[in-house]
């Protein structure tokens, strides 16, 4: 069956803070704009309960709440949205083509804002238990933690924030970190150390996770002493929950051989230009030193303006 063709000025792939901001700017420029998102509109930040460093919200704001505002604003300026996965792209020609399962979208310019996904721990037994006691989304699975012990693996902002959030549900939350101090922002650390229901295991990594239909055991190893110990469910429970927050992997597989990359992240200059003319990148998926909502939004704004300039100059 032939695919249905639709034509746009700009196609934005990804609807996180970068993609939504790009949509707002493209829409205001009266560009015919399509935003394609395979997962949840708003991206990874929607799972964060308390975003304290985004300007304009002195008391903090939930990630989902903030992204809903971005989405409504993009819709207000005429952006169209398609909730589907992108199967293939053809970016090197003057006519950019984005293929989904049923449609092909032609555009004068494309903005890549696909973001990142959580990186798995990589230990034995993990792959078999994802969705069966191993979760990458505290908001999605918080209710499953009620009355159980919970282990969060990592030491950055996301790991510590999610660990604190989960103390509202779990019997006990333990944060396992491979170093002897956290990498999270000092303000986040201060709140974490004041959280009475949050415990810490330092200098340790997860070696294996066991279970069949749920997590019933976990072996951790001290990186300094090499001593191993086995963690079992708490008293009166048959299992426990593990949340890995050990890093991020860029979602760039479909762009291989189309744009230049560095360790999976897409290279770009200050104008968000990739190695392919007319193709721009914004947000966490590009090479950069700081991955935050505010920097992703900034990238999205720049990419949109540069895409407009590219189209006008054609």
C-alpha positions as YAML, in Angstrom:
chain: A
units: angstrom
residues:
- id: 1
  name: UNK
  ca: [0.00, 0.00, 0.00]
- id: 2
  name: UNK
  ca: [1.38, 3.40, -1.00]
- id: 3
  name: UNK
  ca: [2.15, 5.77, 1.81]
- id: 4
  name: UNK
  ca: [0.18, 8.97, 2.17]
- id: 5
  name: UNK
  ca: [2.26, 12.07, 1.46]
- id: 6
  name: UNK
  ca: [2.03, 15.32, 3.44]
- id: 7
  name: UNK
  ca: [4.12, 18.46, 2.85]
- id: 8
  name: UNK
  ca: [5.38, 20.89, 5.49]
- id: 9
  name: UNK
  ca: [7.84, 23.70, 5.84]
- id: 10
  name: UNK
  ca: [9.38, 22.14, 8.96]
- id: 11
  name: UNK
  ca: [9.14, 18.70, 10.51]
- id: 12
  name: UNK
  ca: [10.30, 18.47, 14.12]
- id: 13
  name: UNK
  ca: [11.12, 14.97, 15.35]
- id: 14
  name: UNK
  ca: [10.58, 14.83, 19.09]
- id: 15
  name: UNK
  ca: [8.23, 16.68, 21.44]
- id: 16
  name: UNK
  ca: [10.31, 17.29, 24.54]
- id: 17
  name: UNK
  ca: [11.22, 20.77, 25.74]
- id: 18
  name: UNK
  ca: [13.49, 21.33, 22.70]
- id: 19
  name: UNK
  ca: [11.00, 20.13, 20.11]
- id: 20
  name: UNK
  ca: [8.05, 21.96, 21.68]
- id: 21
  name: UNK
  ca: [10.00, 25.22, 21.89]
- id: 22
  name: UNK
  ca: [11.06, 24.84, 18.26]
- id: 23
  name: UNK
  ca: [7.40, 24.31, 17.44]
- id: 24
  name: UNK
  ca: [6.40, 27.49, 19.25]
- id: 25
  name: UNK
  ca: [8.95, 29.54, 17.32]
- id: 26
  name: UNK
  ca: [8.16, 27.92, 13.97]
- id: 27
  name: UNK
  ca: [4.47, 28.40, 14.54]
- id: 28
  name: UNK
  ca: [4.90, 32.06, 15.39]
- id: 29
  name: UNK
  ca: [6.90, 32.44, 12.17]
- id: 30
  name: UNK
  ca: [3.85, 31.12, 10.32]
- id: 31
  name: UNK
  ca: [5.72, 28.09, 9.09]
- id: 32
  name: UNK
  ca: [3.63, 25.03, 8.33]
- id: 33
  name: UNK
  ca: [5.01, 22.85, 11.10]
- id: 34
  name: UNK
  ca: [4.59, 19.21, 12.11]
- id: 35
  name: UNK
  ca: [5.87, 17.73, 15.37]
- id: 36
  name: UNK
  ca: [6.25, 13.93, 15.48]
- id: 37
  name: UNK
  ca: [6.52, 12.15, 18.82]
- id: 38
  name: UNK
  ca: [6.59, 8.41, 19.37]
- id: 39
  name: UNK
  ca: [6.24, 8.45, 23.14]
- id: 40
  name: UNK
  ca: [4.90, 10.91, 25.67]
- id: 41
  name: UNK
  ca: [4.64, 14.57, 24.68]
- id: 42
  name: UNK
  ca: [7.01, 16.42, 26.97]
- id: 43
  name: UNK
  ca: [9.77, 13.84, 26.98]
- id: 44
  name: UNK
  ca: [11.84, 12.51, 29.85]
- id: 45
  name: UNK
  ca: [11.32, 15.54, 32.09]
- id: 46
  name: UNK
  ca: [7.63, 14.66, 32.56]
- id: 47
  name: UNK
  ca: [8.68, 12.04, 35.13]
- id: 48
  name: UNK
  ca: [10.30, 14.71, 37.32]
- id: 49
  name: UNK
  ca: [8.02, 15.86, 40.11]
- id: 50
  name: UNK
  ca: [9.85, 18.93, 41.35]
- id: 51
  name: UNK
  ca: [11.73, 21.05, 38.80]
- id: 52
  name: UNK
  ca: [13.30, 23.81, 40.88]
- id: 53
  name: UNK
  ca: [15.74, 25.47, 38.49]
- id: 54
  name: UNK
  ca: [13.46, 26.52, 35.63]
- id: 55
  name: UNK
  ca: [13.09, 30.33, 35.73]
- id: 56
  name: UNK
  ca: [9.71, 31.83, 36.52]
- id: 57
  name: UNK
  ca: [8.60, 29.22, 39.04]
- id: 58
  name: UNK
  ca: [10.00, 30.29, 42.43]
- id: 59
  name: UNK
  ca: [8.23, 27.43, 44.22]
- id: 60
  name: UNK
  ca: [9.21, 24.88, 41.57]
- id: 61
  name: UNK
  ca: [7.04, 23.17, 38.98]
- id: 62
  name: UNK
  ca: [6.26, 19.60, 37.97]
- id: 63
  name: UNK
  ca: [7.85, 18.44, 34.73]
- id: 64
  name: UNK
  ca: [4.54, 17.24, 33.32]
- id: 65
  name: UNK
  ca: [2.82, 20.50, 34.24]
- id: 66
  name: UNK
  ca: [5.54, 22.57, 32.56]
- id: 67
  name: UNK
  ca: [5.55, 20.48, 29.40]
- id: 68
  name: UNK
  ca: [1.75, 20.72, 29.16]
- id: 69
  name: UNK
  ca: [2.16, 24.50, 29.05]
- id: 70
  name: UNK
  ca: [4.77, 24.17, 26.28]
- id: 71
  name: UNK
  ca: [2.43, 21.87, 24.35]
- id: 72
  name: UNK
  ca: [-0.58, 24.19, 24.65]
- id: 73
  name: UNK
  ca: [1.53, 27.11, 23.46]
- id: 74
  name: UNK
  ca: [2.79, 25.21, 20.42]
- id: 75
  name: UNK
  ca: [-0.77, 24.16, 19.57]
- id: 76
  name: UNK
  ca: [-1.92, 27.76, 19.95]
- id: 77
  name: UNK
  ca: [0.52, 28.83, 17.22]
- id: 78
  name: UNK
  ca: [-0.73, 26.20, 14.81]
- id: 79
  name: UNK
  ca: [1.68, 23.30, 15.19]
- id: 80
  name: UNK
  ca: [0.27, 19.95, 14.13]
- id: 81
  name: UNK
  ca: [1.16, 16.84, 16.12]
- id: 82
  name: UNK
  ca: [1.44, 13.19, 15.07]
- id: 83
  name: UNK
  ca: [1.92, 10.57, 17.79]
- id: 84
  name: UNK
  ca: [3.80, 7.89, 15.91]
- id: 85
  name: UNK
  ca: [7.28, 6.47, 15.46]
- id: 86
  name: UNK
  ca: [9.70, 7.54, 12.76]
- id: 87
  name: UNK
  ca: [10.95, 4.51, 10.82]
- id: 88
  name: UNK
  ca: [13.40, 6.13, 8.41]
- id: 89
  name: UNK
  ca: [14.64, 9.53, 7.28]
- id: 90
  name: UNK
  ca: [16.12, 10.89, 4.04]
- id: 91
  name: UNK
  ca: [17.83, 14.13, 4.99]
- id: 92
  name: UNK
  ca: [20.64, 14.67, 2.51]
- id: 93
  name: UNK
  ca: [18.53, 15.99, -0.36]
- id: 94
  name: UNK
  ca: [16.88, 19.39, -0.74]
- id: 95
  name: UNK
  ca: [13.55, 17.69, -0.07]
- id: 96
  name: UNK
  ca: [13.74, 16.14, 3.39]
- id: 97
  name: UNK
  ca: [11.59, 13.02, 3.84]
- id: 98
  name: UNK
  ca: [10.50, 11.54, 7.16]
- id: 99
  name: UNK
  ca: [8.90, 8.11, 6.96]
- id: 100
  name: UNK
  ca: [6.46, 6.68, 9.49]
- id: 101
  name: UNK
  ca: [4.59, 3.39, 9.20]
- id: 102
  name: UNK
  ca: [1.74, 4.78, 7.08]
- id: 103
  name: UNK
  ca: [2.85, 8.23, 5.93]
- id: 104
  name: UNK
  ca: [5.79, 10.08, 4.48]
- id: 105
  name: UNK
  ca: [6.28, 13.69, 5.42]
- id: 106
  name: UNK
  ca: [8.19, 16.01, 3.08]
- id: 107
  name: UNK
  ca: [9.78, 19.15, 4.50]
- id: 108
  name: UNK
  ca: [12.06, 21.97, 3.51]
- id: 109
  name: UNK
  ca: [13.83, 21.68, 6.85]
- id: 110
  name: UNK
  ca: [14.00, 19.15, 9.70]
- id: 111
  name: UNK
  ca: [14.75, 19.72, 13.37]
- id: 112
  name: UNK
  ca: [15.95, 16.67, 15.31]
- id: 113
  name: UNK
  ca: [14.91, 16.79, 18.97]
- id: 114
  name: UNK
  ca: [14.61, 13.12, 19.81]
- id: 115
  name: UNK
  ca: [16.25, 13.43, 23.22]
- id: 116
  name: UNK
  ca: [17.73, 10.62, 25.26]
- id: 117
  name: UNK
  ca: [16.61, 7.52, 27.08]
- id: 118
  name: UNK
  ca: [17.77, 6.09, 30.42]
- id: 119
  name: UNK
  ca: [20.78, 3.84, 30.23]
- id: 120
  name: UNK
  ca: [20.41, 0.38, 31.78]
- id: 121
  name: UNK
  ca: [22.78, -0.78, 34.50]
- id: 122
  name: UNK
  ca: [24.07, -3.54, 32.24]
- id: 123
  name: UNK
  ca: [24.23, -6.20, 34.95]
- id: 124
  name: UNK
  ca: [23.23, -9.86, 34.78]
- id: 125
  name: UNK
  ca: [19.49, -10.45, 34.98]
- id: 126
  name: UNK
  ca: [18.49, -6.85, 34.31]
- id: 127
  name: UNK
  ca: [17.08, -7.24, 30.79]
- id: 128
  name: UNK
  ca: [14.77, -10.07, 31.82]
- id: 129
  name: UNK
  ca: [13.24, -8.08, 34.69]
- id: 130
  name: UNK
  ca: [12.61, -4.70, 33.05]
- id: 131
  name: UNK
  ca: [8.93, -4.03, 33.66]
- id: 132
  name: UNK
  ca: [8.85, -6.77, 36.29]
- id: 133
  name: UNK
  ca: [10.39, -4.85, 39.16]
- id: 134
  name: UNK
  ca: [12.98, -2.81, 37.29]
- id: 135
  name: UNK
  ca: [11.61, 0.56, 36.22]
- id: 136
  name: UNK
  ca: [12.99, 3.71, 34.60]
- id: 137
  name: UNK
  ca: [9.98, 5.87, 35.50]
- id: 138
  name: UNK
  ca: [9.22, 6.66, 39.14]
- id: 139
  name: UNK
  ca: [6.03, 8.52, 38.28]
- id: 140
  name: UNK
  ca: [4.70, 5.57, 36.28]
- id: 141
  name: UNK
  ca: [5.46, 2.93, 38.90]
- id: 142
  name: UNK
  ca: [5.37, 4.76, 42.23]
- id: 143
  name: UNK
  ca: [2.18, 2.99, 43.30]
- id: 144
  name: UNK
  ca: [3.89, -0.37, 42.84]
- id: 145
  name: UNK
  ca: [6.36, 0.69, 45.53]
- id: 146
  name: UNK
  ca: [3.81, 1.02, 48.33]
- id: 147
  name: UNK
  ca: [4.92, -1.03, 51.32]
- id: 148
  name: UNK
  ca: [8.08, -2.29, 49.59]
- id: 149
  name: UNK
  ca: [11.79, -1.58, 49.76]
- id: 150
  name: UNK
  ca: [13.05, 0.45, 46.81]
- id: 151
  name: UNK
  ca: [16.60, 0.81, 45.47]
- id: 152
  name: UNK
  ca: [17.65, 3.69, 43.22]
- id: 153
  name: UNK
  ca: [20.96, 3.26, 41.39]
- id: 154
  name: UNK
  ca: [22.87, 6.45, 40.55]
- id: 155
  name: UNK
  ca: [24.06, 9.70, 42.06]
- id: 156
  name: UNK
  ca: [23.10, 12.53, 39.70]
- id: 157
  name: UNK
  ca: [20.24, 15.01, 39.85]
- id: 158
  name: UNK
  ca: [17.63, 12.61, 38.45]
- id: 159
  name: UNK
  ca: [18.62, 9.70, 40.68]
- id: 160
  name: UNK
  ca: [18.51, 11.75, 43.88]
- id: 161
  name: UNK
  ca: [15.31, 13.62, 43.01]
- id: 162
  name: UNK
  ca: [13.50, 10.41, 42.10]
- id: 163
  name: UNK
  ca: [14.76, 8.70, 45.25]
- id: 164
  name: UNK
  ca: [13.29, 11.49, 47.38]
- id: 165
  name: UNK
  ca: [10.02, 11.34, 45.48]
- id: 166
  name: UNK
  ca: [9.74, 7.58, 46.03]
- id: 167
  name: UNK
  ca: [10.01, 7.97, 49.81]
- id: 168
  name: UNK
  ca: [6.36, 9.08, 49.69]
- id: 169
  name: UNK
  ca: [5.37, 5.57, 48.63]
- id: 170
  name: UNK
  ca: [7.99, 3.03, 49.63]
- id: 171
  name: UNK
  ca: [8.65, 1.38, 52.97]
- id: 172
  name: UNK
  ca: [12.30, 2.35, 52.58]
- id: 173
  name: UNK
  ca: [14.37, 3.89, 49.78]
- id: 174
  name: UNK
  ca: [18.08, 3.19, 49.42]
- id: 175
  name: UNK
  ca: [20.29, 5.00, 46.92]
- id: 176
  name: UNK
  ca: [23.25, 2.98, 45.62]
- id: 177
  name: UNK
  ca: [26.12, 5.03, 44.19]
- id: 178
  name: UNK
  ca: [29.46, 3.90, 42.81]
- id: 179
  name: UNK
  ca: [31.29, 6.87, 44.37]
- id: 180
  name: UNK
  ca: [31.63, 8.18, 47.93]
- id: 181
  name: UNK
  ca: [29.76, 11.40, 47.20]
- id: 182
  name: UNK
  ca: [26.81, 12.43, 45.06]
- id: 183
  name: UNK
  ca: [27.09, 14.19, 41.70]
- id: 184
  name: UNK
  ca: [23.76, 15.97, 42.12]
- id: 185
  name: UNK
  ca: [23.52, 19.74, 42.61]
- id: 186
  name: UNK
  ca: [24.34, 20.88, 46.14]
- id: 187
  name: UNK
  ca: [20.82, 22.13, 46.76]
- id: 188
  name: UNK
  ca: [19.44, 18.69, 45.86]
- id: 189
  name: UNK
  ca: [22.02, 16.96, 48.05]
- id: 190
  name: UNK
  ca: [21.08, 19.10, 51.03]
- id: 191
  name: UNK
  ca: [17.44, 18.05, 50.78]
- id: 192
  name: UNK
  ca: [18.40, 14.42, 50.26]
- id: 193
  name: UNK
  ca: [20.54, 14.24, 53.38]
- id: 194
  name: UNK
  ca: [17.68, 15.73, 55.38]
- id: 195
  name: UNK
  ca: [15.24, 13.09, 54.08]
- id: 196
  name: UNK
  ca: [14.77, 10.66, 56.96]
- id: 197
  name: UNK
  ca: [13.39, 7.84, 54.81]
- id: 198
  name: UNK
  ca: [16.34, 7.86, 52.40]
- id: 199
  name: UNK
  ca: [19.43, 5.74, 53.03]
- id: 200
  name: UNK
  ca: [22.72, 5.61, 51.09]
- id: 201
  name: UNK
  ca: [25.07, 2.82, 50.06]
- id: 202
  name: UNK
  ca: [28.38, 4.30, 48.88]
- id: 203
  name: UNK
  ca: [31.17, 2.99, 46.64]
- id: 204
  name: UNK
  ca: [28.97, 0.21, 45.32]
- id: 205
  name: UNK
  ca: [27.72, -1.16, 42.00]
- id: 206
  name: UNK
  ca: [25.03, -3.67, 41.09]
- id: 207
  name: UNK
  ca: [26.49, -6.95, 39.81]
- id: 208
  name: UNK
  ca: [23.30, -8.93, 39.24]
- id: 209
  name: UNK
  ca: [19.56, -8.86, 39.76]
- id: 210
  name: UNK
  ca: [17.57, -12.04, 40.30]
- id: 211
  name: UNK
  ca: [13.97, -13.17, 40.03]
- id: 212
  name: UNK
  ca: [11.46, -14.61, 37.59]
- id: 213
  name: UNK
  ca: [8.31, -12.51, 37.52]
- id: 214
  name: UNK
  ca: [9.59, -9.95, 40.04]
- id: 215
  name: UNK
  ca: [12.86, -8.85, 41.64]
- id: 216
  name: UNK
  ca: [13.70, -11.12, 44.56]
- id: 217
  name: UNK
  ca: [17.44, -10.57, 44.95]
- id: 218
  name: UNK
  ca: [20.26, -8.23, 44.02]
- id: 219
  name: UNK
  ca: [24.02, -8.60, 44.42]
- id: 220
  name: UNK
  ca: [26.02, -5.42, 44.97]
- id: 221
  name: UNK
  ca: [29.79, -5.05, 45.16]
- id: 222
  name: UNK
  ca: [31.92, -2.49, 46.95]
- id: 223
  name: UNK
  ca: [34.26, -1.06, 44.30]
- id: 224
  name: UNK
  ca: [37.04, -0.50, 46.84]
- id: 225
  name: UNK
  ca: [37.00, -3.70, 48.91]
- id: 226
  name: UNK
  ca: [35.42, -5.95, 46.21]
- id: 227
  name: UNK
  ca: [33.20, -7.35, 48.96]
- id: 228
  name: UNK
  ca: [29.84, -8.56, 47.68]
- id: 229
  name: UNK
  ca: [26.54, -8.84, 49.50]
- id: 230
  name: UNK
  ca: [23.10, -10.02, 48.52]
- id: 231
  name: UNK
  ca: [20.03, -7.88, 49.06]
- id: 232
  name: UNK
  ca: [16.73, -9.68, 49.68]
- id: 233
  name: UNK
  ca: [13.13, -8.44, 50.08]
- id: 234
  name: UNK
  ca: [12.22, -6.67, 53.31]
- id: 235
  name: UNK
  ca: [10.40, -8.43, 56.11]
- id: 236
  name: UNK
  ca: [6.86, -9.35, 55.16]
- id: 237
  name: UNK
  ca: [7.39, -8.76, 51.42]
- id: 238
  name: UNK
  ca: [8.26, -11.08, 48.56]
- id: 239
  name: UNK
  ca: [10.01, -8.65, 46.24]
- id: 240
  name: UNK
  ca: [11.46, -5.15, 45.85]
- id: 241
  name: UNK
  ca: [11.77, -2.48, 43.15]
- id: 242
  name: UNK
  ca: [14.90, -1.17, 41.40]
- id: 243
  name: UNK
  ca: [15.15, 2.16, 39.56]
- id: 244
  name: UNK
  ca: [18.34, 2.64, 37.48]
- id: 245
  name: UNK
  ca: [19.43, 6.25, 36.89]
- id: 246
  name: UNK
  ca: [22.98, 5.68, 35.69]
- id: 247
  name: UNK
  ca: [23.14, 7.79, 32.56]
- id: 248
  name: UNK
  ca: [21.52, 8.59, 29.25]
- id: 249
  name: UNK
  ca: [21.70, 7.19, 25.72]
- id: 250
  name: UNK
  ca: [20.89, 9.45, 22.73]
- id: 251
  name: UNK
  ca: [18.02, 8.32, 20.50]
- id: 252
  name: UNK
  ca: [19.83, 8.73, 17.19]
- id: 253
  name: UNK
  ca: [19.87, 5.31, 15.55]
- id: 254
  name: UNK
  ca: [17.71, 6.33, 12.58]
- id: 255
  name: UNK
  ca: [20.07, 9.23, 11.80]
- id: 256
  name: UNK
  ca: [23.18, 7.09, 11.35]
- id: 257
  name: UNK
  ca: [25.06, 8.00, 8.14]
- id: 258
  name: UNK
  ca: [22.82, 11.05, 7.67]
- id: 259
  name: UNK
  ca: [24.45, 13.52, 10.08]
- id: 260
  name: UNK
  ca: [27.81, 13.62, 11.82]
- id: 261
  name: UNK
  ca: [27.87, 12.26, 15.38]
- id: 262
  name: UNK
  ca: [30.15, 11.91, 18.37]
- id: 263
  name: UNK
  ca: [29.50, 8.83, 20.53]
- id: 264
  name: UNK
  ca: [25.92, 8.77, 19.36]
- id: 265
  name: UNK
  ca: [25.22, 12.45, 20.01]
- id: 266
  name: UNK
  ca: [24.66, 14.69, 16.99]
- id: 267
  name: UNK
  ca: [27.29, 17.34, 16.34]
- id: 268
  name: UNK
  ca: [26.14, 20.93, 15.84]
- id: 269
  name: UNK
  ca: [27.48, 24.47, 15.91]
- id: 270
  name: UNK
  ca: [26.03, 27.42, 17.84]
- id: 271
  name: UNK
  ca: [23.34, 27.79, 15.17]
- id: 272
  name: UNK
  ca: [22.24, 24.19, 15.79]
- id: 273
  name: UNK
  ca: [23.31, 23.33, 12.23]
- id: 274
  name: UNK
  ca: [24.24, 19.70, 11.67]
- id: 275
  name: UNK
  ca: [26.58, 18.46, 8.95]
- id: 276
  name: UNK
  ca: [23.55, 18.18, 6.66]
- id: 277
  name: UNK
  ca: [22.24, 21.50, 5.20]
- id: 278
  name: UNK
  ca: [18.70, 22.28, 6.32]
- id: 279
  name: UNK
  ca: [18.84, 19.84, 9.21]
- id: 280
  name: UNK
  ca: [19.11, 21.17, 12.76]
- id: 281
  name: UNK
  ca: [19.38, 19.52, 16.15]
- id: 282
  name: UNK
  ca: [18.19, 20.69, 19.56]
- id: 283
  name: UNK
  ca: [18.20, 19.48, 23.13]
- id: 284
  name: UNK
  ca: [19.81, 16.57, 24.93]
- id: 285
  name: UNK
  ca: [20.42, 14.64, 21.72]
- id: 286
  name: UNK
  ca: [23.18, 17.00, 20.58]
- id: 287
  name: UNK
  ca: [26.76, 17.27, 21.80]
- id: 288
  name: UNK
  ca: [26.77, 19.74, 24.70]
- id: 289
  name: UNK
  ca: [28.03, 20.21, 28.24]
- id: 290
  name: UNK
  ca: [24.76, 20.88, 30.06]
- id: 291
  name: UNK
  ca: [21.55, 18.92, 29.51]
- id: 292
  name: UNK
  ca: [18.71, 20.78, 31.20]
- id: 293
  name: UNK
  ca: [15.18, 21.87, 30.25]
- id: 294
  name: UNK
  ca: [16.30, 25.49, 29.89]
- id: 295
  name: UNK
  ca: [19.22, 24.66, 27.57]
- id: 296
  name: UNK
  ca: [17.00, 22.36, 25.49]
- id: 297
  name: UNK
  ca: [14.43, 25.15, 25.13]
- id: 298
  name: UNK
  ca: [17.19, 27.55, 24.10]
- id: 299
  name: UNK
  ca: [18.43, 25.08, 21.48]
- id: 300
  name: UNK
  ca: [14.89, 24.70, 20.16]
- id: 301
  name: UNK
  ca: [14.46, 28.44, 19.74]
- id: 302
  name: UNK
  ca: [17.76, 28.80, 17.88]
- id: 303
  name: UNK
  ca: [17.08, 25.79, 15.65]
- id: 304
  name: UNK
  ca: [13.66, 27.16, 14.69]
- id: 305
  name: UNK
  ca: [14.99, 30.61, 13.78]
- id: 306
  name: UNK
  ca: [17.81, 29.10, 11.74]
- id: 307
  name: UNK
  ca: [15.39, 26.74, 9.98]
- id: 308
  name: UNK
  ca: [13.26, 29.75, 9.06]
- id: 309
  name: UNK
  ca: [16.31, 31.58, 7.71]
- id: 310
  name: UNK
  ca: [17.30, 28.52, 5.69]
- id: 311
  name: UNK
  ca: [13.84, 28.24, 4.14]
- id: 312
  name: UNK
  ca: [13.70, 31.95, 3.28]
- id: 313
  name: UNK
  ca: [17.12, 31.75, 1.60]
- id: 314
  name: UNK
  ca: [16.17, 28.80, -0.63]
...
